[in-house]
Amino acid sequence: MRTFLFIALLLSLLTFGGFFYLSYSASHFHGISRQIQRFEVRQGENMFSLAERLEAAGLISSRYVFLWHLVREQKTHNLVAGAYSLSGNLSVAEIAFMITEGKTVPRDVRITFPEGWGSKKMAQRLTANGLPGADFLMLVQKPQPELRKQFDFLSDMPAGASLEGFLFPDTYFFDPQTSAEAIVEKMLTNFGKKFDVVLRTAAEKQKRSLFATVTLASIVENEVKTETDRKMVADIFLRRLAVGQALESCATLQYILGVDRVQYSYAETQTPSPYNTYINSGLPPGPIGNPGLMTLNATISPQANSYFYFLNDPKTGETIFSVTYEEHLKNKSSHGL
């Protein structure tokens, strides 16, 4: 009888001690990893797989303590799939609470940069979405020297030039913690994929630098909207460049003045700036925005035509082309410009 009581007492003590140890461990034990990690709980994942992965990531000290805590709290079926920001500084109980209550971190931020946008507008959109827009703009304006080696299409970029023109306009998904460096690299990588070797080779055959091609494309992008019009305007601009005639692009005035007008005044066309293509012949010092693939293609493969002038109908948006300057003036008058 005494032996039975002793065994029973021993078992009770062991049970109580085990219960106390597991309870204490769940509240006080921590993982070995002190860095914050983005940890994904998979859809339909069971608690055994999850506990094993948490332990392997160094976020909890023991999978068994984690499993016991879930059983004790009756939350074995309460796991919420999603991304979590976790570290070993949290206790097992705290991690279990976050995962069973769905305390997830925001998913990737979806940001769209339209064709033709400049880096300043891109930076503003990044900032508005909680990303490092100011740092992004600083890196764009003063690019790191190693980027020339990392991205061969930047090799002919003039000294002191920004990355304007090479930030490919597209829809991107960024982690909320993404750095400005990573954002820039992602956009440059996208440019390299879209404006591939075939297109770059075609551009080189025209005996223009890639930088000059992108600069011209950035102007065409902001002048007209359709693919056909862009090919026509690209040819007009190329012929103007060939004979030394000023491009007289309103898109460059918009870039300088920061305002979009149907028609700019004569005084505005005389604004002192190396980017003003009304008073300076040739291309401006660099791109005025970031052209899309359609416009890059149009600039490389322009549509030959006999026109030398064009305007945009302010009511319909239609592009009206003219062969002579006199015809161009008549078209301006008939369209209220």
C-alpha positions as CSV (number, residue, x, y, z in Angstrom):
1,M,0.0,0.0,0.0
2,R,2.8,2.4,0.9
3,T,4.6,1.5,-2.3
4,F,1.5,2.3,-4.3
5,L,1.0,5.7,-2.5
6,F,4.7,6.5,-3.1
7,I,4.4,5.7,-6.8
8,A,1.2,7.7,-7.0
9,L,2.8,10.7,-5.2
10,L,5.9,10.5,-7.4
11,L,3.8,10.4,-10.6
12,S,1.8,13.4,-9.3
13,L,4.9,15.3,-8.6
14,L,6.3,14.5,-12.0
15,T,3.1,15.5,-13.7
16,F,2.9,18.7,-11.7
17,G,6.6,19.4,-12.4
18,G,6.2,18.6,-16.1
19,F,3.2,20.9,-16.2
20,F,5.0,23.7,-14.4
21,Y,8.1,23.2,-16.6
22,L,6.1,23.4,-19.9
23,S,4.1,26.4,-18.7
24,Y,7.3,28.2,-17.6
25,S,9.0,27.3,-20.9
26,A,6.2,28.6,-23.0
27,S,6.3,31.9,-21.3
28,H,10.0,32.4,-20.7
29,F,12.0,30.4,-23.2
30,H,13.1,32.0,-26.4
31,G,14.6,31.0,-29.7
32,I,18.3,31.4,-30.6
33,S,17.7,33.8,-33.5
34,R,17.5,37.4,-32.4
35,Q,17.0,38.9,-35.9
36,I,13.4,39.8,-37.1
37,Q,12.4,37.3,-39.8
38,R,9.5,37.3,-42.2
39,F,8.0,33.9,-41.5
40,E,5.3,32.4,-43.7
41,V,2.6,30.1,-42.2
42,R,1.5,28.0,-45.1
43,Q,-2.1,27.5,-46.1
44,G,-3.4,24.2,-44.6
45,E,-0.2,23.6,-42.7
46,N,-0.5,21.4,-39.6
47,M,0.9,22.2,-36.2
48,F,3.6,19.6,-36.3
49,S,5.1,20.9,-39.6
50,L,4.8,24.4,-38.3
51,A,6.5,23.6,-35.0
52,E,9.4,21.9,-36.8
53,R,10.0,24.9,-39.1
54,L,9.8,27.4,-36.2
55,E,12.4,25.5,-34.3
56,A,14.6,25.1,-37.4
57,A,14.4,28.9,-38.0
58,G,15.7,29.5,-34.4
59,L,12.4,31.2,-33.5
60,I,11.5,28.8,-30.7
61,S,13.7,26.7,-28.4
62,S,11.6,23.5,-28.6
63,R,8.9,22.3,-30.9
64,Y,7.4,20.2,-28.1
65,V,6.8,23.2,-25.9
66,F,5.1,24.9,-28.8
67,L,2.9,21.9,-29.5
68,W,2.0,21.5,-25.8
69,H,1.1,25.2,-25.5
70,L,-1.3,24.9,-28.5
71,V,-3.0,21.8,-27.0
72,R,-3.3,23.5,-23.6
73,E,-4.8,26.6,-25.1
74,Q,-7.1,24.5,-27.4
75,K,-5.8,26.2,-30.5
76,T,-4.5,23.3,-32.5
77,H,-6.8,24.1,-35.3
78,N,-6.6,27.9,-35.1
79,L,-3.4,28.5,-37.2
80,V,-3.8,31.4,-39.6
81,A,-1.9,31.3,-42.8
82,G,0.0,34.4,-43.8
83,A,3.3,36.3,-43.3
84,Y,4.5,37.2,-39.8
85,S,7.3,39.3,-38.4
86,L,8.9,37.1,-35.8
87,S,12.1,36.8,-33.8
88,G,13.6,34.6,-31.1
89,N,13.1,37.5,-28.7
90,L,9.5,36.5,-28.5
91,S,8.4,33.7,-26.2
92,V,6.7,30.5,-27.4
93,A,3.4,31.8,-26.0
94,E,3.8,35.1,-27.8
95,I,4.5,33.5,-31.1
96,A,1.6,31.1,-30.7
97,F,-0.7,34.0,-29.9
98,M,0.4,35.9,-33.1
99,I,0.0,32.9,-35.3
100,T,-3.4,31.8,-34.0
101,E,-4.8,35.3,-33.9
102,G,-3.6,36.2,-37.4
103,K,-1.3,39.0,-36.4
104,T,0.2,39.0,-39.9
105,V,2.3,41.7,-41.5
106,P,1.1,43.5,-44.6
107,R,1.5,41.7,-47.9
108,D,3.8,43.0,-50.6
109,V,2.9,46.6,-51.7
110,R,1.6,46.8,-55.3
111,I,2.8,49.9,-57.1
112,T,2.3,50.9,-60.7
113,F,4.5,53.4,-62.5
114,P,2.9,54.6,-65.8
115,E,5.0,55.0,-68.9
116,G,6.7,58.3,-69.2
117,W,6.8,59.1,-65.5
118,G,9.9,60.7,-64.1
119,S,11.8,59.6,-61.1
120,K,10.3,62.4,-58.9
121,K,6.8,61.2,-59.4
122,M,7.9,57.7,-58.8
123,A,9.5,58.7,-55.6
124,Q,6.3,60.4,-54.5
125,R,4.3,57.3,-55.2
126,L,6.8,55.2,-53.2
127,T,6.6,57.5,-50.2
128,A,2.8,57.6,-50.4
129,N,2.9,53.8,-50.0
130,G,5.2,53.7,-47.1
131,L,8.4,52.9,-49.0
132,P,11.7,55.0,-49.0
133,G,10.9,57.4,-51.8
134,A,13.4,60.1,-50.8
135,D,16.2,57.6,-50.6
136,F,15.2,56.1,-53.9
137,L,15.3,59.6,-55.6
138,M,18.7,60.3,-54.1
139,L,20.1,57.0,-55.5
140,V,18.6,57.7,-58.9
141,Q,20.1,61.2,-59.1
142,K,23.5,60.0,-57.8
143,P,23.8,56.4,-58.9
144,Q,26.3,54.1,-57.3
145,P,29.4,53.5,-59.6
146,E,29.1,49.7,-59.3
147,L,25.8,49.8,-61.1
148,R,27.6,50.4,-64.4
149,K,29.3,47.1,-64.0
150,Q,26.2,45.3,-62.8
151,F,24.0,46.6,-65.7
152,D,25.9,46.7,-69.0
153,F,23.3,49.0,-70.6
154,L,24.5,51.8,-68.3
155,S,28.0,51.5,-69.7
156,D,27.7,54.5,-72.1
157,M,25.9,56.7,-69.6
158,P,27.7,60.0,-69.4
159,A,29.5,60.9,-66.2
160,G,27.2,62.6,-63.7
161,A,24.1,61.3,-65.4
162,S,21.2,60.0,-63.4
163,L,19.3,56.8,-63.9
164,E,16.3,58.6,-65.4
165,G,15.1,56.7,-68.4
166,F,16.2,53.3,-67.2
167,L,13.7,52.9,-64.4
168,F,11.3,50.6,-66.4
169,P,7.7,51.7,-65.9
170,D,5.6,48.7,-64.8
171,T,3.6,47.2,-61.9
172,Y,5.9,46.1,-59.1
173,F,5.4,44.2,-55.8
174,F,7.6,45.3,-53.0
175,D,8.0,43.9,-49.5
176,P,7.1,46.7,-47.0
177,Q,10.7,46.6,-45.7
178,T,12.3,46.8,-49.2
179,S,15.3,49.2,-49.3
180,A,15.8,52.0,-51.8
181,E,18.8,50.1,-53.2
182,A,16.6,47.0,-53.8
183,I,13.9,49.0,-55.5
184,V,16.4,50.7,-57.9
185,E,18.0,47.3,-58.7
186,K,14.6,45.7,-59.4
187,M,13.6,48.4,-61.8
188,L,16.9,48.3,-63.6
189,T,16.8,44.5,-63.8
190,N,13.3,44.8,-65.4
191,F,14.7,47.3,-67.9
192,G,17.4,44.8,-68.9
193,K,14.9,42.0,-69.4
194,K,12.4,44.1,-71.4
195,F,14.9,46.1,-73.5
196,D,16.8,42.9,-74.3
197,V,20.0,42.2,-76.3
198,V,18.0,42.0,-79.6
199,L,16.6,45.5,-79.2
200,R,19.9,46.9,-77.9
201,T,21.7,45.5,-81.0
202,A,19.1,47.1,-83.2
203,A,19.7,50.4,-81.5
204,E,23.5,50.1,-81.9
205,K,23.1,49.6,-85.7
206,Q,21.6,53.1,-85.9
207,K,24.9,54.4,-84.8
208,R,23.4,56.1,-81.7
209,S,24.3,55.4,-78.1
210,L,21.8,53.5,-76.0
211,F,21.7,56.6,-73.8
212,A,20.7,58.8,-76.8
213,T,18.0,56.3,-77.8
214,V,16.5,56.2,-74.4
215,T,16.7,60.0,-74.2
216,L,14.8,60.4,-77.5
217,A,12.3,57.7,-76.5
218,S,11.5,59.6,-73.3
219,I,10.6,62.7,-75.3
220,V,8.5,60.7,-77.8
221,E,6.7,59.0,-74.9
222,N,5.4,62.3,-73.6
223,E,4.5,63.8,-77.0
224,V,2.0,61.4,-78.5
225,K,0.0,58.4,-77.3
226,T,-0.5,55.7,-80.0
227,E,2.1,53.3,-81.3
228,T,1.6,54.6,-84.9
229,D,2.0,58.2,-83.9
230,R,5.1,57.5,-81.8
231,K,6.8,55.8,-84.8
232,M,5.9,58.8,-87.0
233,V,7.1,61.4,-84.4
234,A,10.3,59.4,-83.8
235,D,11.1,59.6,-87.5
236,I,10.3,63.4,-87.6
237,F,12.6,64.0,-84.6
238,L,15.4,61.9,-86.1
239,R,15.3,63.9,-89.3
240,R,15.3,67.2,-87.3
241,L,18.4,66.0,-85.4
242,A,20.0,65.0,-88.7
243,V,19.7,68.5,-90.2
244,G,20.4,70.3,-86.9
245,Q,16.9,71.6,-86.5
246,A,15.7,72.1,-82.9
247,L,13.2,69.4,-81.8
248,E,10.9,72.0,-80.3
249,S,9.3,69.5,-78.0
250,C,6.6,70.6,-75.6
251,A,7.4,67.5,-73.5
252,T,10.7,69.1,-72.6
253,L,9.0,72.3,-71.5
254,Q,6.6,70.3,-69.3
255,Y,9.7,68.7,-67.8
256,I,11.4,72.0,-67.1
257,L,8.3,74.0,-65.9
258,G,6.5,71.1,-64.1
259,V,3.2,72.1,-65.7
260,D,1.3,70.5,-68.6
261,R,-0.3,73.0,-71.0
262,V,-2.2,72.6,-74.2
263,Q,0.0,75.3,-75.6
264,Y,3.0,77.1,-74.0
265,S,3.6,80.9,-74.3
266,Y,6.5,82.3,-76.3
267,A,8.1,83.4,-73.1
268,E,7.9,79.8,-71.7
269,T,9.5,78.4,-74.9
270,Q,12.5,80.7,-74.1
271,T,13.0,79.4,-70.6
272,P,16.8,79.0,-70.0
273,S,17.6,75.3,-69.6
274,P,19.8,72.8,-71.3
275,Y,16.6,70.6,-71.5
276,N,14.7,73.3,-73.5
277,T,14.6,71.9,-77.0
278,Y,13.1,75.1,-78.4
279,I,16.3,77.1,-77.8
280,N,18.8,74.3,-78.0
281,S,19.4,72.0,-81.0
282,G,20.1,68.3,-80.5
283,L,19.0,66.1,-77.7
284,P,18.8,67.3,-74.1
285,P,21.5,66.2,-71.6
286,G,19.4,63.1,-70.6
287,P,16.0,61.5,-70.5
288,I,13.1,63.5,-69.2
289,G,11.2,60.4,-68.1
290,N,11.1,56.7,-68.2
291,P,9.7,55.4,-71.6
292,G,7.8,52.1,-72.0
293,L,8.7,49.3,-74.3
294,M,6.3,50.4,-77.0
295,T,8.1,53.8,-77.3
296,L,11.5,52.3,-77.1
297,N,10.5,50.0,-80.0
298,A,9.1,53.0,-82.0
299,T,12.3,55.0,-81.5
300,I,14.4,52.0,-82.8
301,S,12.0,51.2,-85.6
302,P,10.5,54.6,-86.7
303,Q,7.9,54.9,-89.5
304,A,9.4,56.7,-92.4
305,N,7.2,59.6,-93.6
306,S,7.4,63.0,-95.3
307,Y,6.1,65.1,-92.5
308,F,8.2,67.6,-90.5
309,Y,5.7,69.0,-88.1
310,F,2.8,67.8,-85.9
311,L,0.4,69.0,-83.3
312,N,-2.1,67.4,-80.9
313,D,-5.8,68.3,-81.3
314,P,-6.7,69.6,-77.7
315,K,-10.3,68.3,-78.1
316,T,-9.8,64.9,-79.6
317,G,-6.2,64.1,-78.9
318,E,-5.6,63.3,-82.5
319,T,-2.2,64.0,-83.9
320,I,-2.2,66.3,-87.0
321,F,0.8,66.1,-89.2
322,S,2.1,68.7,-91.7
323,V,4.8,68.6,-94.4
324,T,5.6,72.4,-94.4
325,Y,5.7,75.0,-91.7
326,E,3.0,77.0,-93.5
327,E,0.7,74.0,-93.4
328,H,1.5,73.5,-89.7
329,L,0.5,77.1,-89.0
330,K,-2.8,76.6,-90.8
331,N,-3.5,73.4,-88.8
332,K,-2.7,75.2,-85.5
333,S,-5.2,78.0,-86.4
334,S,-7.9,75.5,-87.5
335,H,-7.6,73.6,-84.2
336,G,-7.6,76.7,-82.0
337,L,-3.9,76.8,-81.1
